[in-house]
Amino acid sequence: MWYYYLREVLSMEYDYLKQKRILLVDDEEQLRELVASILTQEGYAQVRTAGTVADALSLAEAWKPELAILDVMLPDGDGFELLSKLRGKGDIPALFLTARGEEEDKFQGFGLGADDYVVKPFLPRELLFRIAAVLRRSYKEECPRVKLAACELDFERAEVLRGEERLPLTAKEFELLGALYRNAGRIVTIDGLCEAAWGDNPYGYENSLMAHIRRIREKIEENPSKPVSLLTVKGLGYKLVLAGK
Amino acid sequence: MKGTIRLIRRFLLLMVCVVPVLFFLNLAMFIAYTWRERSDNGGWQAAIKVGEELSLGSDGQYHLSAAGQQELADYDAWAILVEDGTGDVVWHSEGLPEEIPLHYSAAEISWYTRGYIADYPTTVGSRGDDLVILGHPKTAYWKMMWNSFDYGMIAGLPRMLLSFLLLNGALAFLIYMILGTGILRSVKPVVQGMEALPEQDVHVREKGFLSEVAGAVNRVNEKLRAQERALRKRENARAGWISGVSHDIRTPLTMVLGYAAKLEEDVSLPEEARRKARVIRLQSVKMKNLVGNLNLASKLEYQMQPVRMEELNLTAVLRQAAADFANEDLEGRYPIDFRCQEGLGACRMRGDRELLQRAVYNVLSNSRQHNPEGCSLFMELWTETGKEGKAGKARIRLSDDGVGVSEEQLETLRSTPHYMMDGGTGVQLRHGLGLLIVRQIVTAHGGQVRLDHGPAWGFLVEIVLDILWPNSGTDTPS
């Protein structure tokens, strides 16, 4: 049930992201097979796999992947090393997939500019969510319109489209909707939203946040007092629900 | 080391107190002893009395009355009467030693009255113008021959006594300090060594009168360090083993989990098969959590998990943990009600964000685990003002309205150590790792955990942590 919901959410509007070339590097063949099947089943059309650093590099050279999913421990090197080499040839978003949940690894991975880190074992939906989030974040400029219940969001032009009407989004509204969209279907905490809109020291903006949310609802909801797209999770935060749920 | 200095100071103080006490004690004893000395010290009264008891008879001879005789007998003394002018002895008592002269010049009289006649100590009296001299046994008195002092010296006596006392005191103090410092110098390294023994590697020089003790300290040190190394090695091995096992189990578990999830959503399979796949998936998720918890718990227990302290907002940590939990709850069976103290925006403290988030998440998932049918979760946060400059406290109350625990289970949870920390193999001790981690994390932050029944029913976990702000009710964050 959860899985269908997720498939629906993820497959609705991001088909352009499903066309991205994804390189999966893991030394375990069966795991490669599993992850590749999860991805293809999800609709990702271009997935290729490699078992070693050398294979991965030669594949990357020829194929120019747009997302790398890397295991940390590889037979002829490690994922961090591989990522630096891949990055040497061009910027590429990367997500680490590893059995090593150690804190140091995590910091090393993020230090190299890894976009996310998934510790094994993981649920398929967890992996798919992370991949989708990384892709959305990395290729946001290619972002098409996002469909909500009562309108469409045009992130490229920072506008809300309601029928023929075009409502511009303010900078803060744009930041807030961006943070919510990147985590679509999930709760984003009040603190997370304040941080997205006001930066590192986001104390004392809760009232402003409420005001902004109210204004966003006026733009995107059919009935702002009974929201269906931008939901309040009392005490915790807000959740953006995309059309088709 | 402070203790040793305190000891020396105490001894010094004791000495300072003891010296005056001794002084006064001696004075008192001297007074008590001399008090009994009669005022007619040296038999002077006796000489006067004998003079009074002498009478000149009609025969021109002197007679001593019976009382006078008795007086002489009492003092075991002899007496002579020297006539004024002639210097002749005109009367003497019976038993006068032969060596006593019977004629005296004025110079002799001035000498004898002051001192001795033939080593007999003398006292003098008078009878009219004549002189009565009493001679006492040779060992009866010790006479001061030149009994006069400079006036200046007597006048300066109090000052002199005082300076004597001060000088004595200072000297005693100096001697004590020199001795004390000497002792301290040999004791200090040994004491410092002993004090440092529990924390660090210690080596004390085996020199001086405490060399044996120093040697013993060094031996204890070696033994302690060896034990510490062995323990550390064992703990590392244990944690390393757990970490290794959990690492090795992760990849196969990923496949179990992944394929179970795929089978579960494969519509071409019969319903029964998909239901079984769901069970596999749910159980695999449990194993996944167990693996993670086991690793973290062992690292926390053996202090191998770095606690990265930073200033954070506890409210945000709680919200994030609750949001992570709620994001997993797609079916909405575990609604969370988060309530914050009225007007509390941020609640700042120093702590490890990830670990605290993990602790709160663990409490929430503990409720989920024990209430598979679903339940409501309640999360409350309020702060208490610190009194007298102490840190304020944040009280986090996490409760559910689920099945709860019995009184016995609660008692077991509260009092028995987790099997991981206990050598025993008692099966009854085995309870979830989740709450153990909560306790470990909170303890690492200097806080407390309380387990109880929920307000109405269900289970309750209360976490108390020190916070930086608000430490008073009305301040606003800067």
Interface residues (C-beta under 8 A of the other chain):
Chain A: M1 W2 Y3 Y4 Y5 E28 Q30 L31 L34 V35 S37 I38 Q41 A99 R100 G101 E102 E103 V119 K120 P121 F122 L123 P124 R125 R186 I187 V188 T189 I190 D191 G192 Y203 G204 E206 V233 K234 G235 L236 G237
Chain B: S243 H247 D248 R250 T251 L253 T254 M255 V256 L257 G258 Y259 A261 K262 E264 E265 R281 S284 V285 M287 K288 V291 G292 N295 Q305 P306 N313 T315 A316 R319 Q320 A322 A323 A326 N327 L330 E331 I336 D337 F338 R339 C340 G345 A346 M379 P477
